[in-house]
Amino acid sequence: MNTVKMGVCLLLTGSMLVGCKEEKKEETTMPEQTEQVAAAKGGITKADYGTTPEGVKIGEYTLTNAKGMKVNVITLGGIITSLTAPNKDGKYEDVVLGYKNKDEYFKGNPYFFGAVIGRYGNRIAKGKFTLDGKAYQLPVNDGPNSLHGGKGFDKRVWTAEEVAGANPTLKLSYTAKDGEEGYPGNLKTVVTYVLTDDNALEISYEAETDKKTVINLTQHSYFNLSGDFSKLITDHVLEIKADKFLPVDATLIPTGELKAVAGTPFDFTTAKEIGKDINATDDQLKKGGGYDHCWVFTDSSNKLKEVASVYHKASGRYMQVYTDQPAVQFYSGNFIDGTKASKTGGNYEKRSGLCLETQHYPDAPNQPKFPSTVLSPGEKYTTKTTYKFSVK
């Protein structure tokens, strides 16, 4: 079996995690019933989260490390509904956006809050691609394009399994059927969340197919390191270790050009506040309503490396992102429209959160100059991303 590696890892305090796509030869009041699951340090608890309109029961798993950091995950979409991280005074607060009303997750989660994204994250132009001479048509759900796999992995119910080990570990499994949302191949996918005692959330992805297909998995958590969702992320200081980005057309499909960030508002090679240039007069910012673009890392290797960091001065929280993927989609929450209730009161507004979605290039199936996202039978897709939280 051959293994194809395209990885992502999420770290929080001290250590770093490794991951990649490797080539291997060969609203509703819910019952509070809670079950303690064995784990070496900290632990995992399970509770009933609710029932979908189709009558499917959803479970909620809380991963807790020895320091008291918690990550809540539900079996619908593998969604991270909460992630607490300490500020410089040691106070743990939730730093990811999510719905105050649980039913919002069952109503479609239009912002993809906290979800696993697949079978193909980001956009595919006109929902079309050709593979081995055969044309495939996907549902279009973002203007003329297909976004995040259509009714994708974020809308599916995953099977959960607690895994014994040194750290709280949750394994989620889902098999997408051949033809589901227009994609070829039965695709068996496993996503594993590990919460380490150095406050690192590690996210690993694996997938295998019985027919040649395309794949681009990612995680769509929105971060606000202030711990106060009434505040915007424009004061967060961002660094992205990328010397190029992908310009887009009016429908946010890459033009095919890899453009140097130097001299543009897209230059985050030196850390700066997100709000510094976000309202600059720039055609690309106008098209995205802000930042909604793919940055191509200076280090193009498939080794796990630090690719981005975010710092919030007032709280002292510092998040580092490590991945083995070639790119990251930085999204500044431009389309959040103020209609959804925040977990801390009021409603989420434009730029209440930011996403750093490690991935392959958007629309790669239609752009032969981009790195391939094709997965063939006999290959295994693996990737890892780490978001590491600390203070400074």
Protein Blocks (a to p, Z undefined) as FASTA:
>chain_A
ZZdddddddddfkbccdddddddehiacddfbdcddddfbgcaddddfbdcfkopacddd
ddddfkopacdddfehoiafbdcdddfkopacdfbdcdfblmlmmnooanopoiacdfbe
cjdehhiaceehiacddddfehjbceehiaafklpccdddddddfbdcddddddddehia
hiacjddddddddddfkopacdddddddfbdcddddddfddcdfkopakbcfklpccddd
dfbdcdddfkopaehiacdfehpaklckbgcdfklmmmpccfklmmnopacdddddfblc
fbdcdfbdcddfknopacddddfbfbdcddehlmbgolaccfkgpjddehkbccdddddd
ehklmmmkbccfbdcehiacddddddddddZZ
